[in-house]
Amino acid sequence: IWADGALGSRGACMREEYSDQAGQFGSMITSESELKTIALRIAKVGYQMNTHAIGDSANISVLRVYSDVLKNIDDPRWKVEHAQIIRPSDLDYFSEKILPSIQPTHATSDMYWVEDRLGAERIKGAYAYKTLLNKSGIVALGTDFPVEEVNPMHTFYSAVARKDLKNYPEGGYQKEEALTREETLKGMTIWAAYSNFEEHEKGSIEVGKLADFTVLEKDIMTIPEDEIPNIKVAATFINGEKVY
């Protein structure tokens, strides 16, 4: 489900007007009342709901609906796709029932202009990946291709270093919200599988699971941070068959 638009076009729905455009608040694609109606239908048949939400207004609408509808439902794993701009006080809505599905390169793509758009105060709840992990216990990480580059090494690097491919900024962007390498690896594998109810099929190399894995030319967990984006894949296996 789509709750709102994108931040780049100022379509992400904000509680207060954009700092760089007076009178512009973005827009809801699906209103909160519509979200509630849809959520109730989805919950009734036992499906999983995943909702695109970028602005702080869209996010709180989704989070309120999820929180209300899921009160008496065990292990729903409903996801907020992007969970990008959230008031710090609203981050508490995330839990083991409400999971963030995030794309780390959004932070390093937007960092050049996002504070102009949101202002210094709202940026405190933006791209808060470590906080989201602490609230939900997992984060599902992806690329958001074709909006962002498909290369998962860029995803890994952005999550860990919070820098662009030119190693900017020094020290990393909002580095307190960076993930560790282990957290990032889990977010791209076993936690992502868990978020899709697929943890018994994929996400780790174990007996009985699909043998889907890649072999990298270097150890992504130990090499210098600035080498991560340039790691090459040596081999790819799908269901145990070498395909590359």
TORZAVEX-456816 format. One line per 5 residues: number of its first residue (from 0); their letters; for each residue x, y negated, z negated of N, C-alpha, C. Coordinates in steps of 0.001 Angstrom, whole numbers. Atoms other than C-alpha are relative to their C-alpha. Layout:
// TORZAVEX-456816
NUM	A	X/Y/Z/X/Y/Z/X/Y/Z  ...
// end
This chain:
// TORZAVEX-456816
0	IWADG	846/1176/0/0/0/0/893/-1242/0  -736/1272/-19/1164/-3559/724/-710/-993/-903  588/1018/872/564/-6077/-2073/236/-1403/548  -309/1351/-493/2335/-9086/-545/958/75/1161  -920/76/-1119/4712/-10262/2159/1454/25/-447
5	ALGSR	-1445/-39/229/8485/-10761/2308/506/-1329/-560  -569/1195/614/10686/-13228/442/619/-931/1043  -681/813/-1005/12622/-14403/3494/-926/-954/729  992/823/-695/9466/-15747/5153/-867/-802/-965  798/601/1078/8139/-17102/1823/-1403/585/-38
10	GACMR	1279/-694/57/5345/-14563/2107/-173/798/-1275  97/-673/1294/6156/-12882/-1210/-840/-851/-931  958/766/795/3386/-13897/-3605/571/-359/-1366  -598/513/1219/4663/-16070/-6449/-1050/-658/-887  906/661/941/2940/-17351/-9595/83/-1520/111
15	EEYSD	-207/1439/-168/4418/-20804/-9053/573/-240/1390  -415/296/-1366/5257/-22551/-5796/1497/209/195  -1411/-168/-334/8542/-21917/-4031/772/-1278/-313  -799/1152/401/11295/-24189/-5280/424/-844/1194  -461/729/-1179/12270/-25154/-1736/-1127/-318/985
20	QAGQF	1114/383/-866/8769/-25642/-301/-1242/-263/-851  1136/379/840/6110/-27533/-2203/-1309/528/572  1311/-481/-411/2642/-26005/-2100/-21/1396/577  -57/-1349/-572/3833/-22632/-816/155/1032/-1122  -7/-1034/1036/3049/-19651/-3058/156/1403/575
25	GSMIT	46/-1327/-607/3222/-16790/-549/-1441/485/55  1377/-494/-131/212/-14534/-70/-99/1468/-390  333/-1388/287/-1357/-11345/-1320/-627/617/1249  598/-743/-1109/-2079/-8855/1446/-1175/823/-517  1064/-758/654/-4150/-6741/-931/-230/-626/-1368
30	SESEL	284/678/1267/-5852/-8534/-3821/59/984/-1167  -67/-871/1182/-5643/-7233/-7380/-1273/846/-138  1236/-784/91/-9295/-6175/-7299/-23/1123/1022  -92/-1048/-1021/-8709/-4278/-4056/999/1078/-426  -989/-959/497/-5599/-2682/-5556/-627/926/-1035
35	KTIAL	640/-799/1042/-7700/-1522/-8513/-944/1043/619  916/-932/-669/-10335/46/-6247/759/1137/668  -818/-1010/-684/-7691/1832/-4194/664/927/-1007  -703/-784/1011/-5774/2954/-7275/-921/1021/-661  959/-921/624/-8873/4498/-8853/-309/1174/925
40	RIAKV	254/-1076/-967/-9583/6469/-5675/1188/948/94  -1214/-816/-112/-5993/7649/-5423/181/865/-1245  -162/-739/1257/-5862/8657/-9090/-1018/1135/-105  1071/-990/117/-9142/10536/-8841/324/1289/742  -331/-1189/-792/-7790/12891/-6179/1421/507/-266
45	GYQMN	-1308/-501/405/-4375/13259/-7801/1134/-332/945  -1074/417/-903/-2317/11447/-5179/934/-978/-711  -983/941/520/722/9268/-5759/-135/-1326/735  135/1326/-605/462/5528/-5150/1351/-704/27  -1243/751/-172/3404/3521/-3800/-365/-1356/605
50	THAIG	447/1325/-429/2961/-242/-3436/1167/-955/175  -983/1043/-298/5180/-2841/-1781/-352/-1251/-798  207/1220/782/5551/-5759/-4203/1337/-715/-155  -1246/761/54/8195/-8473/-3963/-98/-1201/-942  136/1173/843/6938/-11684/-5596/-455/324/-1407
55	DSANI	365/-273/1394/6348/-12007/-9343/-1508/92/-201  1448/-106/92/2613/-12520/-8812/-492/1348/520  368/-1307/-547/2302/-9428/-6618/403/1118/-956  -473/-1045/903/4370/-7373/-9046/-873/134/-1235  813/-114/1210/2297/-8236/-12099/-1387/532/336
60	SVLRV	1288/-559/-411/-904/-7471/-10181/85/1517/119  -192/-1445/-159/416/-4039/-9245/226/665/-1357  -327/-590/1295/1793/-3388/-12711/-1214/58/-929  1226/-18/815/-1459/-4342/-14437/-944/1106/454  885/-1038/-534/-3456/-2077/-12148/533/1385/-343
65	YSDVL	-603/-1300/310/-1048/840/-12527/-176/333/-1481  38/-242/1438/-912/461/-16309/-1400/380/-465  1382/-269/394/-4691/443/-16622/-476/1349/522  509/-1221/-638/-5433/3278/-14203/706/1255/-516  -797/-1178/366/-2672/5579/-15463/-11/322/-1494
70	KNIDD	-6/-194/1457/-3496/5407/-19182/-129/1458/-409  293/-1380/396/-4805/8965/-19347/458/1025/1025  -517/-898/-1030/-2861/10495/-16459/1439/359/-335  -1342/-474/323/199/12607/-17178/861/89/1260  -1024/-166/-1035/3290/12374/-14959/-456/-417/1398
75	PRWKV	462/413/-1328/1884/10323/-12065/1124/-423/950  -1163/471/-766/5248/8853/-10915/-402/-992/1092  347/1032/-963/3574/5933/-9161/1152/-982/124  -1174/817/-267/6135/3649/-7562/-361/-1425/427  41/1372/-490/6579/-71/-7088/1154/-138/982
80	EHAQI	-1027/110/-1032/8424/-459/-3809/584/-1414/10  -821/1220/43/11104/-3186/-4055/98/-577/-1412  -56/520/1385/10119/-4495/-7550/1041/-1120/-86  -1109/908/-273/12143/-7505/-6490/63/-1214/-928  16/1189/843/11081/-10653/-8383/-1042/223/-1094
85	IRPSD	903/-322/1106/9581/-9964/-11822/339/-891/-1190  -268/748/1234/9166/-12150/-14879/605/956/-1028  -618/-888/990/11422/-10745/-17618/-1001/633/-957  987/-552/929/8412/-10306/-19901/-859/1089/634  805/-1010/-689/6674/-8177/-17257/760/1292/261
90	LDYFS	-797/-1204/-244/9536/-5708/-16939/-387/1139/-944  405/-1027/966/8134/-3881/-19977/-1114/906/523  1034/-862/-583/5339/-2501/-17793/588/1273/597  -619/-1186/-592/7806/-109/-16192/213/1056/-1073  -69/-1100/952/7889/3302/-17831/226/1291/766
95	EKILP	-142/-1291/-677/8190/7008/-17081/-1165/262/949  1146/-136/-902/4787/6667/-15383/96/-937/1204  -93/1024/-1043/5630/3568/-13320/1469/-179/351  -1410/-71/-380/8882/3889/-11387/361/-1067/1024  -469/952/-1002/10910/1286/-9487/705/719/1151
100	SIQPT	-660/-503/-1201/11867/2186/-5917/668/-1201/655  -708/1239/-334/14553/-319/-5000/1075/212/1051  -993/-13/-1069/17010/-1174/-2263/1123/-969/-373  -1047/860/561/20299/-2497/-3676/533/-1071/941  -547/1012/-906/21382/-4334/-515/-885/-1235/90
105	HATSD	817/1215/27/18436/-6716/-939/673/-1082/-838  -653/982/866/20352/-8389/-3751/1154/-687/717  -1185/564/-639/23500/-8864/-1697/-306/-621/1359  431/702/-1212/21585/-9938/1428/-636/-1343/-333  770/1195/363/19479/-12522/-402/766/-982/-872
110	MYWVE	-644/783/1056/22002/-13873/-2909/461/-1387/453  -509/1287/-487/23173/-16744/-673/-1051/-1110/-111  1055/1008/-69/19784/-18494/-622/-1126/182/-1020  1178/-318/813/17475/-16872/-3151/-212/-957/-1172  191/909/1119/18138/-19261/-6033/-590/-1333/468
115	DRLGA	628/1198/-552/17261/-22224/-3812/-1507/211/144  1408/-310/-236/13975/-20488/-3079/-784/178/-1292  709/-351/1230/13144/-19403/-6626/314/-910/-1183  -407/789/1152/15027/-21722/-8963/748/844/-1016  -892/-672/942/17373/-20862/-11815/-743/862/-1015
120	ERIKG	728/-743/1030/14682/-19613/-14213/-563/1310/542  614/-1214/-555/12854/-17125/-11954/1014/1033/431  -1022/-937/-482/16098/-15616/-10733/410/987/-1096  -388/-861/1124/16573/-14092/-14204/-691/1365/55  696/-1279/-110/14035/-11379/-13402/82/606/1385
125	AYAYK	-125/-472/-1380/15215/-10741/-9844/1110/1040/136  -1003/-1033/-307/17070/-7652/-8588/582/586/-1291  -421/-394/1353/17186/-6417/-12184/116/1519/-102  -44/-1454/-159/18285/-2875/-11390/347/743/-1289  -382/-660/1258/19943/-1992/-14700/-1158/-71/-1001
130	TLLNK	1139/133/905/16986/-3336/-16664/-1122/941/407  1031/-911/-492/14558/-1392/-14476/339/1444/-349  -423/-1345/379/16576/1759/-15087/-236/240/-1485  180/-155/1445/16503/1185/-18826/-1475/141/-374  1426/-50/306/12721/720/-18758/-637/1316/443
135	SGIVA	670/-1171/-580/11777/3694/-16544/761/1309/-190  -795/-1217/142/14616/6122/-17152/603/475/1300  -585/-295/-1313/15240/6451/-13402/-232/-1195/920  270/883/-1125/15536/4297/-10304/171/829/1272  -142/-637/-1312/14932/5588/-6783/617/-1024/937
140	LGTDF	-740/944/-832/17411/3973/-4398/-94/361/1476  64/-213/-1443/17066/3536/-641/620/-1162/745  -640/1008/-845/18261/1430/2281/-955/-1084/468  1015/866/-614/15001/-221/3456/277/-224/1477  -178/46/-1448/16113/461/7037/-1368/11/669
145	PVEEV	-963/785/-785/15430/-1122/9526/167/-1451/-447  -194/1357/499/15187/-4318/7448/1464/-211/-401  -1410/27/383/18655/-3525/6074/758/1068/792  -814/-1013/-676/21546/-1455/7446/-333/1389/-542  353/-1359/405/20911/2290/7351/1132/682/-785
150	NPMHT	-1173/-631/604/24429/3065/6052/-154/127/-1520  178/-157/1444/24000/4570/2547/1223/-398/-814  -1180/466/727/27577/3611/1634/-180/-1465/-403  285/1398/340/26404/-4/1715/-950/-64/-1196  908/-95/1141/23582/938/-658/790/254/-1275
155	FYSAV	-804/-375/1165/26066/2544/-3048/848/-1185/-462  -892/1110/326/28452/-410/-2882/-761/-1175/-602  782/1117/522/25762/-3041/-3436/-482/264/-1418  490/-342/1335/24406/-1188/-6459/1103/-99/-1047  -1119/-79/946/27814/-774/-8088/763/-1323/-106
160	ARKDL	-857/1192/-20/29777/-3877/-7028/-791/-1301/0  827/1200/-161/26911/-6331/-6364/748/-1049/818  -736/874/-915/29034/-7809/-3545/-396/308/1434  200/-270/-1416/28719/-8192/213/1234/696/566  -1088/-761/-620/31034/-6473/2687/1293/-789/105
165	KNYPE	-1220/826/50/33505/-9376/2409/460/-211/-1442  -346/33/1423/33790/-8774/-1359/-385/-1311/-683  547/1215/609/31794/-11902/-2160/-1249/367/-790  -863/967/693/31179/-13132/-4810/997/707/-918  -979/-549/939/34176/-12569/-7026/-706/330/-1321
170	GGYQK	639/-428/1239/33009/-10608/-10049/-1376/610/185  1299/-593/-278/29741/-9587/-8393/-1162/-917/-326  1190/817/172/26302/-11172/-8155/-869/571/-1119  769/-461/1164/24408/-10940/-11478/497/1396/-415  -664/-1288/219/26856/-8182/-12370/-570/762/-1184
175	EEALT	592/-698/1146/25059/-7416/-15637/-1111/954/431  1047/-882/-505/22390/-5742/-13472/548/1075/941  -604/-1053/-816/24865/-3475/-11643/-247/1367/-626  99/-1382/457/24509/290/-11890/1383/642/-1  -1254/-751/-47/27342/2681/-12678/3/893/1236
180	REETL	-69/-898/-1157/28560/5014/-9959/-854/1254/-221  811/-1187/278/26901/7962/-11670/-1486/-317/124  1408/399/-100/23593/6116/-11976/-404/-187/1455  289/243/-1410/23798/5078/-8331/-104/1313/766  50/-1300/-671/24564/8599/-7146/-1296/732/-333
185	KGMTI	1260/-638/388/21619/9952/-9119/-1190/-701/657  1095/742/-608/19393/7181/-7797/-192/310/1470  62/-319/-1420/20230/8194/-4233/-266/1481/250  153/-1450/-186/19833/11929/-4856/-1094/567/-905  950/-734/839/18143/13659/-7804/-1144/-881/-485
190	WAAYS	1091/874/454/16180/10636/-9066/-930/-351/1152  847/259/-1172/14967/9831/-5550/-894/1199/273  795/-1215/-189/13852/13447/-5193/-1087/107/-1067  970/-41/1098/12151/13294/-8599/-1156/-956/262  1044/994/-246/10260/10166/-7581/-999/470/1048
195	NFEEH	878/-567/-1034/8781/12166/-4693/-548/1372/-387  404/-1337/458/7986/15278/-6804/736/1104/774  -783/-957/-785/10746/17077/-4870/1247/479/-735  -1226/-324/731/13273/17656/-7652/297/1497/-62  -249/-1442/-24/12831/21434/-7390/382/498/1386
200	EKGSI	-338/-352/-1375/13556/21375/-3653/1311/-614/462  -1169/734/-504/16340/18833/-3172/506/-954/-1075  -521/1000/930/18406/16132/-4846/1234/429/-762  -1216/-523/638/21135/18377/-6254/326/1334/643  -438/-1270/-574/23146/21385/-5186/-175/1083/-1054
205	EVGKL	329/-1055/955/21556/24275/-7068/-594/1201/725  592/-1212/-559/20506/27846/-6389/-1506/-183/118  1429/93/-224/17033/27898/-4884/-460/-1284/661  358/1251/-658/17109/24373/-3456/497/-5/1443  -490/190/-1361/17536/23264/134/1464/-444/-56
210	ADFTV	-1421/361/-16/21245/23062/905/204/-1175/954  -153/1244/-762/21095/19499/2204/1064/-841/-693  -1052/802/633/24330/17650/1525/986/-516/1036  -1057/539/-841/27141/15595/2990/1345/198/-683  -1377/-60/487/30892/15960/2632/676/-1303/435
215	LEKDI	-637/1274/-303/32710/12629/2407/1507/152/86  -1452/-103/-186/36311/12018/3442/774/-410/-1253  -626/425/1245/37052/10422/52/-996/180/-1133  851/-159/1178/35718/10761/-3499/-618/-1341/-362  695/1269/208/33125/8008/-3794/-61/-393/-1486
220	MTIPE	84/269/1432/33235/8304/-7589/1304/-530/-586  -1301/364/573/36944/7493/-7986/803/-992/835  -804/887/-837/38239/5463/-5041/-192/-1456/-440  176/1419/324/38801/1697/-5447/-1334/-509/532  1348/485/-312/35504/-156/-5357/-113/-572/1402
225	DEIPN	115/672/-1292/36298/-2169/-2238/143/945/1190  -92/-984/-1082/36874/1036/-218/-1320/725/245  1259/-759/-84/33344/2358/-799/-745/-240/1320  810/203/-1211/31642/666/2208/547/687/1244  -638/-531/-1206/34109/2214/4658/184/1518/-19
230	IKVAA	-114/-1465/46/33862/5858/3575/-700/619/1200  578/-725/-1132/33248/8191/6507/-499/1372/-445  541/-1332/264/31221/11383/6514/811/1023/784  -769/-1063/-648/33283/14488/7255/-897/1109/533  917/-1067/-443/30373/16927/7535/-1366/-217/-629
235	TFING	1370/58/501/26604/17108/7101/-645/1370/138  706/-1283/4/24597/20211/6182/-1473/-230/-261  1438/35/231/20825/20597/6463/-494/1432/-121  471/-1361/307/19286/23676/4862/1101/1034/200  -1126/-920/-69/22715/25239/4731/683/91/1333
240	EKVY	-583/-64/-1343/23463/24713/8413/803/-1274/275  -846/1144/-333/26348/22480/9476/-496/-622/1303  551/671/-1165/24858/19939/11853/911/-1130/506  -961/1029/-431/27764/17457/11966/1350/312/-605
// end
